[in-house]
């Protein structure tokens, strides 16, 4: 039984991404592009599927493509360097969460002010947005 060649379309389908996503990752240097034979289609090695899945899992954790590129360069024996990248990402995520919570409190307060001052002509949300910083 002959194994089916892994064309870009088959790789995309197996990983659950668009063909253009794979091409973009190639342009970014995250995966290499196989040589195109004089006739036929480029055939991707099996390892490209695992690499693409690695990229997808890293993206799901919030890593940027630049950070993923750094992670791909590290080997599994470089845990301290990987941990450092992970710690930086965790710190950024925590800062974003704090910012979002502050935004939530501010907007909730403005909505409460809207409920209280419905009879007034000035909307508290519009007034807050018009204020100079």
C-alpha positions in Angstrom: 0.0 0.0 0.0 1.5 3.3 -1.1 1.5 6.2 1.4 -0.3 9.3 0.2 2.0 12.2 -0.4 1.5 15.2 2.0 0.6 18.1 -0.3 0.0 21.5 1.3 -3.7 20.9 1.0 -3.5 17.6 2.9 -1.3 19.1 5.6 -3.7 22.0 6.0 -6.6 19.6 6.3 -4.8 17.4 8.9 -3.8 20.3 11.0 -7.1 22.2 10.6 -5.6 25.4 9.1 -5.9 27.2 5.8 -3.3 26.6 3.1 -2.6 30.3 3.2 -1.7 30.0 6.9 0.9 27.4 6.0 2.3 29.7 3.3 2.4 32.6 5.8 4.3 30.5 8.3 6.8 29.6 5.5 7.3 33.3 4.7 7.8 33.9 8.5 10.4 31.1 8.6 8.5 29.0 11.0 8.4 26.0 8.6 10.4 25.3 5.6 9.0 25.0 2.1 9.9 21.8 0.3 11.6 21.9 -3.1 9.1 21.7 -5.9 9.8 18.9 -8.3 9.9 19.8 -12.0 6.5 18.2 -12.4 4.0 17.7 -9.7 3.4 19.1 -6.2 5.6 19.8 -3.3 5.6 17.0 -0.8 5.8 17.9 2.9 7.5 15.6 5.4 5.4 14.1 8.3 7.3 16.3 10.8 5.7 19.4 9.4 2.3 18.3 10.9 3.8 18.2 14.4 5.5 21.5 13.9 2.3 23.1 12.8 0.5 21.6 15.7 3.2 23.0 18.0 2.6 26.4 16.5 -1.1 26.2 17.0 -0.8 25.1 20.6 1.7 27.9 21.3 -0.7 30.4 19.7 -3.5 29.1 21.9 -1.3 29.9 24.9 -1.0 33.5 23.7 2.5 33.3 22.2 3.2 35.6 19.2 4.8 34.2 16.1 8.1 35.9 17.0 8.0 34.1 20.4 7.0 30.9 18.8 10.0 31.2 16.5 12.2 31.5 19.6 10.5 28.5 21.2 11.1 26.4 18.0 14.8 27.2 18.2 15.1 25.9 21.7 15.6 22.2 22.4 13.8 20.3 25.1 17.0 20.4 27.2 16.9 24.2 27.4 14.1 24.3 30.0 15.5 27.4 31.8 15.4 29.4 28.6 11.9 28.1 27.7 10.8 28.8 31.3 12.0 32.4 31.0 10.0 32.9 27.8 7.0 31.4 29.5 7.3 33.6 32.6 7.5 36.7 30.4 4.3 35.6 28.6 2.6 34.9 31.9 3.5 38.3 33.3 2.1 40.0 30.1 -1.1 37.9 30.4 -1.6 38.9 34.0 -1.0 42.6 33.2 -3.6 42.3 30.4 -6.1 40.7 32.8 -5.6 43.5 35.3 -6.1 46.1 32.5 -9.3 44.4 31.4 -10.6 44.2 35.0 -10.0 48.0 35.4 -11.8 48.6 32.1 -14.7 46.4 33.3 -15.0 48.4 36.6 -14.9 51.7 34.8 -17.5 50.7 32.3 -19.8 49.2 34.9 -19.5 52.4 36.9 -20.5 54.5 33.9 -23.4 52.2 33.2 -24.6 52.6 36.7 -24.3 56.4 36.4 -26.5 56.1 33.2 -29.1 54.2 35.1 -29.2 56.8 37.9 -29.2 59.8 35.6 -31.6 58.8 32.9 -33.6 61.9 33.4 -30.6 64.2 32.9 -29.7 65.4 29.4 -26.0 64.5 29.6 -25.0 60.9 29.2 -22.3 60.0 31.7 -20.6 57.7 29.2 -20.4 60.4 26.5 -19.3 62.9 29.1 -16.5 60.6 30.3 -15.3 60.0 26.7 -15.3 63.7 26.0 -13.1 64.5 29.0 -9.5 65.4 28.4 -7.0 63.0 29.8 
